[in-house]
Amino acid sequence: MLTECTCIALRAVSRKVTAVYDDALSPFGITIAQYGLLRRIGRAGTTSLTELGRSAELDRSTVGRNVRVLEAMGLVGSASGEDQREAKVSLSDEGRTVLDAAGGAWRVAQEAIEARIGTETAATLRSLAATL
């Protein structure tokens, strides 16, 4: 059933796409949201929760909760920054291993989505996300 509501349509697309990525990443014990944070942390090396939230476009409290889960999984480590109020986070050796191993599964999911909707439509969606 088609909806006139853009928000509902985009949320439905998001749930369906997330399911494809989550299914592909499940053998590695992570979700697409966790994979995305691991990639951001890996690119940054060591980053503050505030910086991570900014780059992920999430509020700091959400990032903090998600990082605590990754920490409990042994995928990241945290330490106090120069300012004791600001925590810094970086990948653990296990986190680097999982991130590297899961990269192929992420690519398979990426290709599966693009095969279903087309490369041009996928590019348009990414452009739309950057625009909003």
SERO-4910 file (N, C-alpha, C, O; in steps of 0.05 Angstrom, whole numbers):
BEGIN
 pado doro    nc1    nc2    nc3   cac1   cac2   cac3    cc1    cc2    cc3    oc1    oc2    oc3
  Met    A     17    -24      0      0      0      0     18     25      0     36     27     16
  Leu    A     12     43    -18     27     68    -20     17     88      1     -7     88      7
  Thr    A     34    104     11     27    125     30     34    152     18     53    154      3
  Glu    A     19    172     25     25    199     16     45    212     35     57    233     28
  Cys    A     49    200     58     67    212     78     96    205     73    103    181     74
  Thr    A    112    225     67    140    220     61    154    208     84    171    190     80
  Cys    A    148    217    108    162    206    132    156    176    135    175    161    140
  Ile    A    132    168    133    125    140    136    138    123    114    148    102    120
  Ala    A    138    133     90    151    119     68    181    116     73    192     94     69
  Leu    A    194    137     81    223    135     87    229    117    110    249    103    110
  Arg    A    212    117    130    217     99    153    214     70    145    229     53    154
  Ala    A    195     65    127    191     37    117    216     29    101    225      6    104
  Val    A    225     46     84    250     41     69    273     35     88    288     16     84
  Ser    A    276     52    108    297     50    127    296     22    141    317      9    144
  Arg    A    273     14    150    270    -12    163    278    -35    145    292    -53    153
  Lys    A    269    -34    120    275    -55    101    305    -56     94    316    -78     93
  Val    A    317    -33     90    345    -33     83    362    -41    107    381    -56    105
  Thr    A    355    -32    131    369    -40    155    368    -70    159    388    -81    167
  Ala    A    345    -82    153    343   -111    156    363   -126    138    374   -146    146
  Val    A    367   -116    114    386   -129     95    414   -127    106    428   -148    107
  Tyr    A    422   -104    116    449   -101    127    452   -116    153    472   -130    157
  Asp    A    432   -115    171    434   -130    196    436   -160    191    452   -173    205
  Asp    A    421   -170    172    423   -198    165    451   -206    156    462   -226    164
  Ala    A    463   -189    138    489   -194    128    511   -193    150    530   -208    149
  Leu    A    507   -175    169    527   -171    190    523   -189    215    540   -190    232
  Ser    A    501   -203    216    495   -219    239    516   -241    245    520   -247    269
  Pro    A    529   -253    226    550   -272    232    573   -260    248    588   -275    261
  Phe    A    576   -234    248    597   -221    262    588   -210    289    604   -197    303
  Gly    A    562   -214    295    552   -206    321    546   -176    323    544   -166    346
  Ile    A    544   -162    301    539   -134    301    516   -126    283    508   -141    265
  Thr    A    505   -103    288    484    -91    271    496    -70    253    519    -62    256
  Ile    A    481    -61    234    491    -39    216    497    -14    232    516      1    225
  Ala    A    481     -8    252    486     16    268    513     13    283    529     32    284
  Gln    A    519    -11    293    544    -15    307    567    -15    287    588     -4    293
  Tyr    A    563    -27    264    584    -26    243    590      3    235    614     10    232
  Gly    A    570     19    232    574     47    225    590     62    245    608     77    239
  Leu    A    584     57    271    600     70    292    629     60    292    647     75    296
  Leu    A    632     34    289    659     22    288    675     34    265    699     41    269
  Arg    A    663     38    242    677     50    219    685     79    226    707     87    220
  Arg    A    667     94    238    673    122    245    696    123    265    714    139    263
  Ile    A    695    106    285    716    105    305    742     97    293    763    108    298
  Gly    A    741     76    275    765     67    262    778     88    245    803     91    245
  Arg    A    762    104    231    773    125    214    785    147    231    805    159    224
  Ala    A    772    153    254    782    174    271    807    167    287    823    184    294
  Gly    A    810    141    292    832    132    310    823    133    338    815    113    350
  Thr    A    824    156    350    813    161    377    796    186    374    804    206    363
  Thr    A    772    185    385    753    207    382    737    210    408    733    191    423
  Ser    A    727    234    412    710    239    435    681    230    428    674    228    405
  Leu    A    665    226    448    637    219    443    623    242    430    605    238    413
  Thr    A    630    266    437    618    290    424    625    291    395    607    295    378
  Glu    A    650    286    388    658    286    360    644    263    345    636    267    322
  Leu    A    643    240    357    630    217    345    601    222    340    590    216    319
  Gly    A    587    234    359    559    242    356    555    261    333    536    258    318
  Arg    A    573    280    332    571    300    310    574    287    283    558    292    265
  Ser    A    594    270    280    599    257    254    577    237    247    571    233    223
  Ala    A    565    224    267    544    205    263    516    218    262    496    204    256
  Glu    A    515    243    267    490    258    268    471    246    289    447    242    284
  Leu    A    482    240    312    467    229    335    473    246    359    495    258    361
  Asp    A    454    248    378    460    263    402    480    247    419    482    222    418
  Arg    A    494    261    436    516    249    452    506    227    470    520    207    473
  Ser    A    482    230    481    472    209    499    467    183    484    472    161    495
  Thr    A    457    185    460    452    161    444    479    148    437    482    123    439
  Val    A    498    164    429    525    153    422    537    140    447    549    119    445
  Gly    A    534    153    470    545    142    495    533    115    501    548     96    508
  Arg    A    507    112    498    495     86    503    505     65    483    511     42    491
  Asn    A    507     72    458    515     54    437    545     46    441    552     23    436
  Val    A    561     65    449    589     59    454    592     41    478    610     23    478
  Arg    A    576     44    498    577     26    522    571     -3    513    584    -21    524
  Val    A    553     -6    495    547    -34    485    572    -44    470    579    -67    474
  Leu    A    583    -28    453    607    -37    438    630    -43    458    646    -61    453
  Glu    A    632    -27    479    653    -32    499    648    -59    514    667    -74    518
  Ala    A    623    -64    521    616    -89    534    622   -113    516    628   -135    525
  Met    A    620   -109    490    626   -130    470    656   -133    466    665   -152    453
  Gly    A    672   -115    477    701   -116    474    711   -104    448    734   -109    441
  Leu    A    694    -89    434    701    -78    408    714    -51    409    728    -43    390
  Val    A    709    -36    431    722    -10    434    732     -7    463    723    -21    481
  Gly    A    750     11    466    759     18    493    755     48    497    755     63    477
  Ser    A    752     56    521    748     85    526    768     94    548    777     78    565
  Ala    A    773    119    547    791    132    567    782    160    570    769    171    553
  Ser    A    791    173    591    785    201    595    802    217    577    826    211    572
  Gly    A    791    239    567    806    257    550    821    277    567    822    274    592
  Glu    A    833    297    554    847    318    569    828    331    589    835    336    612
  Asp    A    804    336    580    783    346    597    769    321    609    757    305    594
  Gln    A    771    317    635    761    293    648    732    288    644    722    266    648
  Arg    A    717    309    635    688    305    630    683    292    603    661    283    598
  Glu    A    703    291    586    699    281    559    713    255    555    738    253    557
  Ala    A    697    234    549    709    207    544    719    206    516    707    217    497
  Lys    A    741    191    512    752    186    486    748    156    481    748    140    499
  Val    A    744    149    456    739    121    449    756    114    424    761    130    407
  Ser    A    765     88    424    781     78    401    774     48    398    765     36    417
  Leu    A    781     38    375    776      9    370    796     -7    387    819      0    390
  Ser    A    786    -30    397    803    -50    409    814    -67    386    806    -65    363
  Asp    A    833    -85    393    843   -103    372    820   -120    362    818   -126    338
  Glu    A    803   -129    380    780   -145    371    761   -129    354    750   -139    334
  Gly    A    757   -104    360    740    -86    344    751    -83    316    736    -84    297
  Arg    A    777    -80    314    790    -77    287    786   -103    272    781   -103    248
  Thr    A    789   -126    285    786   -152    272    758   -155    262    754   -163    239
  Val    A    738   -149    279    710   -152    271    704   -132    248    690   -140    228
  Leu    A    713   -108    250    708    -88    229    720    -97    202    706    -96    182
  Asp    A    744   -107    203    757   -116    178    742   -140    167    738   -142    143
  Ala    A    735   -159    184    721   -183    175    693   -178    164    685   -190    145
  Ala    A    680   -159    176    652   -152    168    650   -135    143    629   -133    131
  Gly    A    672   -124    134    672   -107    111    661   -121     86    647   -108     70
  Gly    A    669   -145     82    659   -160     59    629   -164     60    615   -162     39
  Ala    A    619   -171     83    590   -175     86    575   -148     82    553   -148     70
  Trp    A    587   -126     91    575   -100     86    573    -95     56    552    -85     46
  Arg    A    595   -101     41    595    -97     12    574   -114     -1    560   -105    -20
  Val    A    570   -139      8    549   -156     -4    522   -144      0    505   -144    -18
  Ala    A    516   -134     24    491   -121     30    487    -96     12    466    -91      2
  Gln    A    508    -80     10    508    -56     -7    501    -64    -35    484    -51    -48
  Glu    A    513    -84    -46    508    -93    -74    480   -104    -77    467   -100    -97
  Ala    A    470   -118    -56    443   -129    -57    422   -107    -58    403   -109    -73
  Ile    A    426    -86    -42    407    -63    -43    409    -50    -70    388    -44    -82
  Glu    A    433    -45    -80    435    -31   -106    424    -48   -128    413    -37   -148
  Ala    A    426    -75   -126    415    -92   -147    384    -90   -147    371    -92   -168
  Arg    A    372    -86   -123    343    -85   -121    332    -58   -130    311    -56   -143
  Ile    A    346    -36   -123    335    -10   -129    350      5   -151    340     25   -161
  Gly    A    373     -5   -159    389      8   -180    409     26   -168    405     39   -148
  Thr    A    432     27   -182    454     44   -173    447     73   -172    454     88   -154
  Glu    A    432     82   -192    424    110   -194    406    118   -171    409    139   -159
  Thr    A    386    101   -165    368    106   -143    382    106   -116    377    123    -99
  Ala    A    401     88   -113    417     87    -88    433    113    -85    435    124    -63
  Ala    A    445    122   -107    460    147   -106    442    171    -99    449    189    -85
  Thr    A    418    170   -110    398    191   -105    390    191    -75    388    213    -63
  Leu    A    387    168    -64    380    166    -35    402    177    -18    397    192      1
  Arg    A    427    171    -25    450    181     -9    452    212    -12    458    226      7
  Ser    A    447    221    -36    447    250    -41    424    264    -25    428    285    -13
  Leu    A    401    252    -25    378    263    -10    385    264     20    380    284     33
  Ala    A    397    243     30    405    243     59    424    265     65    422    278     86
  Ala    A    443    270     47    462    292     51    449    319     49    458    338     62
  Thr    A    428    321     33    414    346     29    398    354     54    397    377     61
  Leu    A    385    334     66    368    339     89    385    342    113    375    347    135
***
